[in-house]
Amino acid sequence: MHVGNNQFGDVVQRRMALQGKAGPAALIKNIRVFMICCFACLGGLLYGYNQGVFSGVLTMNNFGKHMGVWVVDPSKKGWLTAILELGAWGGK
């Protein structure tokens, strides 16, 4: 079976024709993909904001007094952070 360059060129040309425009014009053409991208970006933004707020909470004196050993021991602090992030991920 002989596979020439022309055969691959035809396949590439056909796929390019089916694909349509690339870049931002493709997002406008397919609104479903654009909405999925917006939803994913919003989720990432909120997740990062939650992480930043909790890093500030961990340094607060009152939180340290209330939680005791959970913010002093690095291993327990890691578990506390992981549980919070798991709850944030599950709640979205």
C-alpha positions as CSV (number, residue, x, y, z in Angstrom):
1,M,0.0,0.0,0.0
2,H,1.5,3.3,-1.1
3,V,0.8,6.4,1.0
4,G,1.9,9.5,-0.8
5,N,2.2,13.1,0.3
6,N,-0.8,14.1,-1.7
7,Q,-3.1,11.8,0.3
8,F,-2.1,13.5,3.6
9,G,-2.4,16.9,2.0
10,D,-6.0,16.1,0.9
11,V,-6.9,15.0,4.5
12,V,-5.4,18.1,6.0
13,Q,-7.2,20.3,3.5
14,R,-10.5,18.6,4.3
15,R,-10.0,18.9,8.0
16,M,-9.1,22.6,7.7
17,A,-12.3,23.2,5.7
18,L,-14.4,21.5,8.3
19,Q,-12.7,23.3,11.2
20,G,-13.5,26.8,10.0
21,K,-11.9,29.9,11.5
22,A,-9.4,29.7,14.4
23,G,-8.8,32.0,17.3
24,P,-11.4,34.4,18.8
25,A,-13.5,34.2,15.6
26,A,-14.1,30.5,16.3
27,L,-15.3,31.3,19.9
28,I,-17.9,33.7,18.5
29,K,-19.0,31.1,15.9
30,N,-19.6,28.4,18.6
31,I,-21.3,30.1,21.6
32,R,-21.5,26.8,23.5
33,V,-17.7,26.5,23.6
34,F,-17.5,30.2,24.6
35,M,-19.9,29.7,27.5
36,I,-18.1,26.6,28.7
37,C,-14.8,28.5,28.7
38,C,-16.4,31.4,30.6
39,F,-17.8,29.0,33.2
40,A,-14.4,27.2,33.6
41,C,-12.6,30.6,34.0
42,L,-15.1,31.8,36.6
43,G,-14.6,28.6,38.6
44,G,-10.9,29.0,38.5
45,L,-11.1,32.6,39.6
46,L,-13.4,31.8,42.5
47,Y,-11.3,28.8,43.6
48,G,-8.1,31.0,43.6
49,Y,-9.9,33.8,45.4
50,N,-11.0,31.3,48.1
51,Q,-7.4,30.1,48.5
52,G,-6.2,33.6,48.9
53,V,-8.8,34.5,51.5
54,F,-8.0,31.4,53.5
55,S,-4.3,32.1,53.4
56,G,-5.1,35.5,55.1
57,V,-7.4,33.8,57.6
58,L,-4.6,31.4,58.6
59,T,-2.4,34.3,59.7
60,M,-5.1,35.9,61.9
61,N,-4.4,35.8,65.7
62,N,-8.0,35.1,66.7
63,F,-8.2,32.2,64.2
64,G,-5.0,30.8,65.7
65,K,-6.4,31.1,69.2
66,H,-9.6,29.4,68.3
67,M,-8.1,26.5,66.2
68,G,-5.1,25.9,68.5
69,V,-2.8,23.1,67.3
70,W,-4.4,23.0,63.9
71,V,-2.6,26.1,62.8
72,V,0.7,25.5,64.7
73,D,1.5,22.0,63.3
74,P,2.3,22.2,59.6
75,S,0.8,18.8,58.9
76,K,-2.5,19.7,60.5
77,K,-2.5,23.0,58.8
78,G,-2.2,21.2,55.5
79,W,-5.1,19.0,56.3
80,L,-7.2,21.9,57.4
81,T,-6.4,23.7,54.1
82,A,-7.1,20.5,52.1
83,I,-10.4,20.0,53.7
84,L,-11.5,23.6,53.1
85,E,-10.5,23.3,49.4
86,L,-12.3,20.0,49.1
87,G,-15.4,21.6,50.5
88,A,-15.1,24.6,48.1
89,W,-14.6,22.2,45.2
90,G,-17.6,20.1,46.2
91,G,-19.8,23.1,46.8
92,K,-19.4,24.7,43.4
